[in-house]
Amino acid sequence: MLRAIHHLKKSILLAGAPSISDELYIDILRQEKMESIVTLVRNETYDLLSVAHTALVGSGTATLETALFKVPQIVCYKGSAFSYAIAKKLVDIKYISLVNLIADKEVVKELIQDELTAENINEALEVIEKTRPKIIADYEALVKNLGSEGASERAANEIIKLIQSK
């Protein structure tokens, strides 16, 4: 399916989460009057990343995968206020995304909790367009730092070292 639509400019491809039904996505897209510009994609993450220009990504391994495909991204995370407050008390880290944790600097913009607004997303998208070469260079340094064989273990060890140093 992606081969058929990747040539479209300004199209929005939405990678559907396995735990969320198509019906829920469709209902939300209809409510927001976006069903004509958003295409729901399932089970084609790497194909999607191979044609993506920019991505909004939930935190987790997806941020690192997106970086490995050299797709500039905004990390978006919003949970319950209660869970977030507990996590802030228990964990003291500068970043939430694997990309930033491993690089130990802000490579990708993180919009967490109340920062996750349409205005902030639009602003971050504008910054990406101006800083795309720098983001790609930071991704390349990240890949070089991780190396090839055993990269997952090295990434995990870097994250553990960062957490233990806090």
Secondary structure, DSSP 4 states (H G I P E B T S, - for coil): -HHHHTT-TT-EEEE--TTS-HHHHHHHHHHTT-TTTEEEE-S-HHHHHHH-SSEEEESSHHHHHHHHTT--EEEEE---HHHHHHHHHH---S-SSHHHHHHTS-SSEEEEGGG--HHHHHHHHHHHHHHHHHHHHHHHHHHHHH-STTHHHHHHHHHHHHHHT-
